[in-house]
Amino acid sequence: MLKTVRPQVTESLVVPDESRSHRFREAPFVFVAIFWLGLLLGVSLLATTVKFQAPSLDLPTALDVGRVTFALLSKVEWVLCGVLIAAAFLSPLSQGVRLGGCAVLVAVLACQASWLLPALDLRASQIIAGATVPASNHHLYYVAAEGLKTLLLLALSVEALWTSVSSRRPA
């Protein structure tokens, strides 16, 4: 009788199912963080600066468009923040770092929604109505908050991508 020889599979060639599971559970966090970052850069950096460079757009109209745009952006960011927090809880890796970053994002969004946006909205309403308004630092604070969100989302995106890629490598 002939003896059948079965090839042996070494452990180094087998990718554990747990690694695949980690990879797929990282995907929502990576996607939402990068999507939010792109949205933030597109609206806050690109669209807003271009709007004020359009020669045919007068200041009251630009301010009115800005009020509507940033009110909607704020609502969308709250939804994205909720989804990002949920994705951080689903992620098996770097949960503490991600939840810490999300906590800072919540604080920034809360500051913008409860203080900066109302102050800027009131100021824009006064300018649209033709009033002369005193100088204010609210816009500068808002820009700083947008910068902080951008840096946080960039750091969270890079961390999540790095963790996702490094979890694929066999130990």
N, C-alpha and C positions, 0 to 999 in steps of 0.2 A: 504494500500500500504506500501511496505517496503521502508524504507529510505536507500539509498546507502551512505555509509560513505567512503570518500576518505582519504587515509593517507596524512598527511601533511609532506612536505620535509622542513627541516629547512635549513637555509642558511649555517650553519657550515658544512653540509655534501656535499654541492655542490662546486665543484672546478670551479671557474670562467674560461671561455674560454680565457680571457686575460692572465691568469697565464700560461695556456698551450702554448699559442702563444709566450710568453716571453721565456719559456723553450726551445722551438724549435728554436727560433731565436738566442739563446745562443750557440747552438750546433756547428755551423761552427767555431766560434771563439775558442771554447774549443778544437775542433778537430785540427785545424791548429796550434794553439799554442803548443799543446802537441806533434803533429807530428814533428814540426820544432825542438822542444827541443830534441826529440829522435834522429832525424837526426844529429843535432849538436853534441850531446854526442857521437853518434856512429862513426861519421867521425873524429871529432876533438880530442876526448879523446881516444877512443878505437882503431880505425883503424890506426891512425897516430902513436901512441906510439908502437903498436905491429909491425908495418912495420919496425921501426928502431931497433927492437930486433931480427929480422930474420937474422941469421948468414950468410945465402947464398945470401943475398941481399946487393950488394955493395952501398956505399953512393951516387954516381952519379945516379944510377938507382932509389934508394929510393927518391932522390930529384926530379927526373923527374916525377915519379909517384905522388909525393906530389904536384908538380906544376899543373899537369892535374887535380888531385882530387880537389884541392882548387879553381881552376878556375871554374870548374863545380859547386862546392858547392856554390860559390858566386852567380852564375846565378840562381840557384835553390832558394837560400835565397831571392833574389830580388823578384822572383815570389811569394814565400810564404809571404813575407812582404806585397806585394800588396793585396794578398788575405786576409791577417790578417786585413789590414786597411779597406777593403771593409766589412769584417765581423764585425768590430768594429762599422762601420756606421749602419749596419743592426741591431745590438744589441740594445735593448731598455734600458739596464741597464749598469751602470758604463762606459758610453761612453767616458767621459772625461779622466778617468784613463787609459782606453785602448788606446785611441788616443795619450795620452801623452807617454805611453810606446812604442807605435809604432813610434812616432817621434824620440825617443832616438834610437830605433833599426835602423831607416833610417839613422841617423847620424853615427852610428857605421858602418853600411854597406858601407856608402859613404866613410868614412875614410879608411876602409879596401880596397875598390875597387879602390880608386883614389890614395892612398899613400902606404899603407902597402903591398898589393899584388904585385904591380909593383916593389917595392923595393926588396921584397923577391924573386920575379921571376928573377930579374936581378942578384941578389946574387947567386941564384941556378944555373943560366946559366953559370956564371963565374966559380963556383966550378965544374960543369959538364965538362967545357972546360979545367979544370986542373989548373986554376989560383988560387993563394993564395989571399984570400980576407981579408980585415981588419975587426976587431970586429965591431959588430953592435947591436943596441938594437931593431931593427925592429921586430925580432922574439918575443922578450919579450912583445913588445907593441901589437903584433898580439894575443898572448896568453891572454893578459889582455882584449883585445876586445872580444875574444871568451868567456872568463869568464863573462864579463859584459852581453853579449847576453844570456848566459846560465841563469844567475840570473834573468834577465828581463823576459825571456820566462817562467821560473819557477814561478815567481811572478804573471805574467799575467795568466798563466794556473791555479794556485791555486785560484786567485781572480775570474776568470770566473767560475770555478767549484763551488766555494763557493756561488757565486751569483746565479748560476743556481739551486743549491740545496736549498738555502734559499728562492728562489722565488716560490718554490713548496709548502712551508708551508703556511697554512691558517693564516691570520692575527688574 
